Amino acid sequence: MEWKTEWKYLLVIIGVFLACFYLPVGTERFDKAVLEAFYLTKWYAREHVLLCLIPAFFIAGAIGVFISQTSVMKYLGPAANKALAYGVASVSGTILAVCSCTILPLFSGIYRMGAGLGPACAFLYSGPAINVLAIVLTARILGPEMGIARGVGAVVFSVIIGGLMAILFREEEKNKVAMQMALPEEEEKRNLWQNGLYFASMVGILVFANWGKPQEDAGFWAAVYAAKWLLTAGFAAALGLILIVWFGVRAWKIGLVAAVVTGLSLLLPEQPTIAFTAGFIGLSVFISTDNGEMGDWFSSSWGFAKQILPLLLFGVLIAGALLGRVGHEGLIPSEWVASAVGGNSFFANFFASFAGAFMYFATLTEVPILQGLIGSGMGKGPALALLLAGPALSLPNMLVINSVLGVKKTAAFVGLVIVMATLSGMLFGWIF
C-alpha cells in the first residue's frame, strides 16, 4: 500500500466531511443562493440551450465534417497570412450575436481542425465581445464614448490577445506548421460558395432565433425583432433546400420535418421554441441514421454536445450560487461588488475585470447590469473594464476552454483578458 496516495484520499474525505458537517443549511443567504443556482440553471436551459447551443453544436459539427483541415489551416493556421487570419477572427462577432458559452462549440471546431492558437483565441474573444447590437445599446444607454471604447477595445483586444497567445505557446505553433506542410490536399466535394451558403443558412438560424428585443418599439431593430421568427424560418427553409440539392438528403425527409414545424408554429404561435426544437429533433433523427457524411455530421455535433454541455450547466449552477441572477443575491453580496468598483483605482478596475470574467452575462444583459452599478457609484473605468472582460468570459466558459486548451493556455488566456481589461479601464477612466 502506498501511504502517500492513501493520505491524499484521506485528506479529501476529511475535507468533504467537514464541508458537509458545517454546511450552513438554514441560513437565509445560503438557502437563497442554492435557489438562485437552480433558478439560473433553469433559465439558462430554457433560454440558451435550445436556441443558442443546439444550432452552435450543429455548426461546429459541420466545420469538422465539411470543411477540410487544409482549408482551415490555409486561412487560419499558424502559417496563414497574419493580416487575413487575425482580421477575420477579430471581427467575427459582428455577425454572431452570441454569448461567451455559445461561441465555445464554434471555437472548439475551428481549433481542432487546425486553426492557429492565435487566430482561434482572437475568435474566441471577439465572438461574444463584438456584438453590434450590444455596442449600439451600450452607446445609447451608457454614452457614445463608452460604446465606441467598447467596440474599438474589443477588436484591438482580440488581435493583441491572440498574438500574445501565439507568442507564449510558439513551440506548439511550430509543430502545427510542420503538420500543415505534411497534410495532403483534400478533394472538396462542394465548392466554396456552396459551403458558404450552407454555413450562412445555419448562422442565420442562430442569429435571428436569438435576436434580442430592443428598448424602443419602433425603428429598424424593432422591425427585425418583430420578424425574427419569419427570418429564422426563411434561413431554415434555405438550409433544407441546400441539404436536398447539394448534400443528397431525401426531399420527403426535409418535407416531413418542414410540415411538422409549420403545423406546430400555426397551432402554437405564442411558443415558437417548440416548433424550433421540433425542427432540430426531426433533422437529428434523419441525419443520425445516415451512413454517409450526414451521419458523420450528426456524430461530430453530438461529440461537441457531450463534451461541452455538462461543463456549461455545472458552471452556470456554480455561478448562480455565487452571484445569483440579475436583481437577486447569491452567496456574494452585491453591495460588496458595488463598493469595490468606485473610482478609477487599479484595484477598482482589476476587481471589475476579475469579477466580470467569472460572472455569466447573457447577450445584452451586461448593459442594464452596468447601468445599475453605475447608479450605485461605479466608475467609468471599471465599467469599461467589466464590459471588456465580462461578455467574453464566464466561469462556465472557462471550464470548457480548459477541456479544449488545457490548464496553462486557459490560465494565460483568462489572465491576458483580465490584465488588458484592467489597463484599458484605467486609461478610459483617466481620460473621461
N, C-alpha and C positions, 0 to 999 in steps of 0.2 A: 504494500500500500504506500502510495506517495503522499506523505503527510502535508507537503506544501499545497498540493492540489486540494486535499480534503479540508485544509484550513480555510482556503478560499471559499469553498462551498459552505462551510460552517458560518463564516462571516456574512455571506449573502443571506443565509437562512435567518441568522440573528437580526440582520438589518431589516428584512421583510417582516419578521415577527414584531420588532419594536415599532415599526411603522404602523402595523395593524393594531398593536396594543394601544398606541397613543393616537389613533385616528380620531380627529376632532368631530366625530359624528354628533349631531345635536346642536352644534354652534350655528348661529344664523348664517354667517358668511360662508362657512364650508358647505352647508346644505344648499345654499343658493348657488354656489359655484358648481356643485355637482349637477344641479338642474340646468344651469347655463351651458354646461358641457354638452348635455343631451339636446337642449334646445338648438344650439348652434349646429350640432351634427345633423339634426333633423332638417333644419333649414338648408344646410349645405346639400344634403341628399336630394331635397325637393327642387332646389333652385339651380344647382350646378352639375350634379352627376348626369342627369338625363339630357339637359340642353347643352352643357359645355363639354363634359368629359367624354361622353359616348361618341359624338362627332369627332372629337380630337383623337380618340383611340383609332377610329377608322382611318383618319388621315395619316396618323403615324404608321399604322399597319400598311397602308398603301405606299408610303415612302419606302418601306422595307422591301416591298414586293415589286413595285412597278417602276421605281427609279433605280437605275444601275449604280453600283458603287463607284464605278469610274466616273460617272456624270457628277455625283456629289463631290468627289474628290477634285474633279476638274474645276468646279466653280467655288467650292467652299473648303477644299482640303488645304493642308499645310503649304503645299507648293502652288496654290492658286494665286491669281493676281490679287494682291492685298487690297487694292482700292475697290475692286469689284466685290470681293468676299465680305469685307467689313462694311462696305456701302450697302449691300443688300441686307445683311444681318442687322445693321443699325437702324434701319427704317421699317423693318418688318411689322412693327407694332401699329403702323398707321392703318393697316388693313385687318389686323387681328385684334378685335375688341375683347381680349381675354384677360383673365386674372393670373396670378402667379402659379396657380395649380393647373389650369387648362393648358398653359404653354409647355408643361413638362412632357407629355407624350410626343409632341412635335420636336422638342429639343432632343429627347432620347432617340427618336427616329433618325434625325439627320446625323447625330453624333455617332451612332452605331454604324451608320452607312459610310462613315469615313470623313465627315466634316472635321476640319481642324479644331483644336480646342479653343483657339481664339475666336474665330467666327461663330462657333457653336455657343460660346459663353456670351458673345455680343448679342446673338439672337435670343438667348435665354433671358438676358436682362431687358432687351428692348421690347420683346413681345408684349408683356403687360405694362411696361413703363410708358411707351409712346403710343398712347391711345388718343386718337384725335378728339373723340367725344369728351374724354376726361380732361384733356388740356383746355378745350373750349369751356367746359364747366368750371375749371379752376380759374381761368381768366375772368369769367363772368361773375363768380361769387367771391373769389379771394383777391381779385385785382389783376389787371393785364400784366403787370410786371411779374407776378407770381406764375401766371400761365406761360409767359414767354420763357422765364427762367426754367420752368419745369420741362418744357419742350426741348429747349436747347441743351439743358443739362442732361436730359435722358439720352439724346443722340450722342453727345460727347462722351458721357459715361460709358455707353455700350462699347464704343471704339477703344477707349483707354483701358477699360477693364478686360476686354477681350485681348488686347495687345499685351497687357501685363501678364495675363494667364498664359499666353503663348510663350512669353519670355521665361516665366518662372518654371514652366514644365517643357522647356525646349527640347530636352532629350527625347521625350515621348513624341514630339512633333517630328524630329528627325527620323524616328522609326516609321512614322506614318508616311513620310515622303518616300522612304525606301519601299514600303508596301505598295505605294501608288505606282512606282516605277515597274514593279513586278506584276501588276494586275494586267491581264489581257483585256483587249477591247471587247465589250459585250455587245451583242447584236440587239438593237432595240426593236421590239415588236410594234411599237407605235411611235410616231414622230413627235417632235417637241410640242407642236401646237395641240395635238390630240391629248397628250398627257397634261398640258397646261389647262385645257378646258375641263378635263376630268377633275383635277385638283381645285380649279376655280369654283366648280359647282359645289364641292364639299366645303370649301372655305366660305362660300356664300351662305350655305345652310348654317354653318357655325356662327357666322357674324350676325345674320338677321334674326335667327332664333333667340339670340341673346341681346338684341338691341334694347337698350335701356330707355325708360320713359324720361323725356326731357322735362325741365321745370315748367317751361311755357307750353301752353296748349295750342299755339299757332306757330307757323313757320315751317321751314324745310325739315328740321329734325323731328318735329311733331308729326309731319306728314309721313315721314319714313316709318316712325313708330306705329302710326295707325295702319300702315300697310305691311308691317313686318312679317305677318304670317302668310300673306299673299306672295311676298317676295321669297320667303322661305320655301313655299310650295313651288314657285317657279324654278328655283335652283334644284329642288328635289326632282321635279319633272325632267329638267335638263340632265341630271345625273342618271336617271332611269333610262333616258334615251341613249346616252353615251354608253351605258352598260350593255344595251341591246346591240347597238350598231358596231362598236369598236371592241367590246370585250366578250361578245358571244353569249350573253345571258339570254335565256329564252324569253320571248316577249310576253308569254302568258304569265310567267312568274312576276315580272315587273307590273303587268296589268292587274294581277290579283292583289298585290300589295297596294297599288295605287287606288283600287276600288275600296279596299278596307279603310285606308287612310281618309279617302274622300267621304265615305259613309260616316265615319266617326266624327269628322270635322263638321258635318252637317247636323248630326244628332246631338253633338256636344260642343257647340260653338264657343261656349264660355270656358271650356277646358281643352285648349289646343295641345297641351302637353301630352294628353292621352293619344291623340292621333299621331303626334310626332314620335312618341315612343313605339307605337304600333308599327310605324314605318320602319324603324330600325330593327325591331324584332322580326318582321317579315323578311327584310333584307338579310338578316343574320341566318335565318332558317334556310333560305335558299342558297346562299353562297357557302355556308358551312358544310353542306352536303355535296359540294362540287369537288371533284378530284383534281381539278386543274388549278390555274392561277387564282380563281375566285376563292377556292378553298384555302389557298396559301394566304390570301388577303385576310380572311377571317381568322386564321390561326395566328398570324402576325399581330392583328389587332387584339385578339384575346390574350396573347402573351404580354402586351403592354398593360392591359387591364389588370391582369393577375399581379403584376409587379407593382403597379403604381397605386391602384385604388385602395387597397388595405392600408398602406402607409399614409395616404391622404386623409382617410377617415379617422385614423388614430391620431394624426397630427391635429386635425380640427377639433377632436374631442379634448385634447390637452389644452389647445389654445382657448377653447371655450371655458374650461375650468379656470385658467389663469386670468383671462382678460374679459370674459363674458361677451355678450353681444353689444351692439350699439345701443347706448342708453341703459344698459344693465351692468351690474357689478359681478366680477369674478373674484378670485382669491386676492388679486392685486387691486387695491382701492384706486379708483380713477383720480381722486384728488392727489394721490402720490405722483401720478403722471403729470397732471396739470401743474403742480407746484415745482416739478423738476425741469420744466421746459420754458420757464420765463426768462426774459432777457436774451442775450446773444453770447453767453459764455461758451467756452469749449465744452464744459460738462453738459450744458443745456442742449447743444447741438449733437453731442455724442449720444446723450440719453435718448433724444428724439430718433436718431438714426438706429440705435440699438433696439429700442422698443418697437419702432416701426418694422424693423427686419423680422421680428418674431411674431408680430400681430398678423392676423389674416384679414385682408381687405378684399371684399368682393368688388368687381368692377364698378367704378363711380362712387362707391360708398366712402372713400377716403376724404372726399371734398366736404360733405356735411360733418364728418367727424372732426376735421380740422377747423371748420367754421366754429364748432362748439368749443374746441380747445383754445382757439384764438380769442374767443369771447371770454374765456376763463383766465386770460393773461399770457398765452403762449406767444413767444417772439416770432418775428417773420423768418429769421434764420432757421430756428428749429422747425418751423412749419415746412419750409422748403426741404430741409434735411429729411423729414419724415416722408414727404411726397416723393423724394428720390429713392429712398430705401424701402418704404412700405409696400407699394404695389408690386415691386419686383421680387420681394422675398416674403416668406412666412415660415412658421415652424413646419407645417405640413410639406411645404415646398422643399425645405432643407432636407427632410428625411428622404425624399425621393431623389434629390440631386446626389445625396450621399450614396444611394444604391447604384447610381449610374457612374459617378466620377470617383467615388472613394472619399475617405475622410480628409486627406491632405488637400485635394483640389477643391472640395466643398468648403473647407475652412478658409482656403485662400480666396475663393470667390466671395463668400459672405464677408470676410474681412475687408476686401477691397471695396465692396459696395458700402459698408458702414463708414470706412475711412473717407472715401470720396464724398459721400453724402454729408458727413460732418464738416469737412473743409469747405464744401460748396455752401452749406448753410451759414457758416461763419462769414464767408465773403459776402453773401447776399445780405445778411443782417447788418454788416458793416456799411454796405453801400446804401441800403434803404432804411 
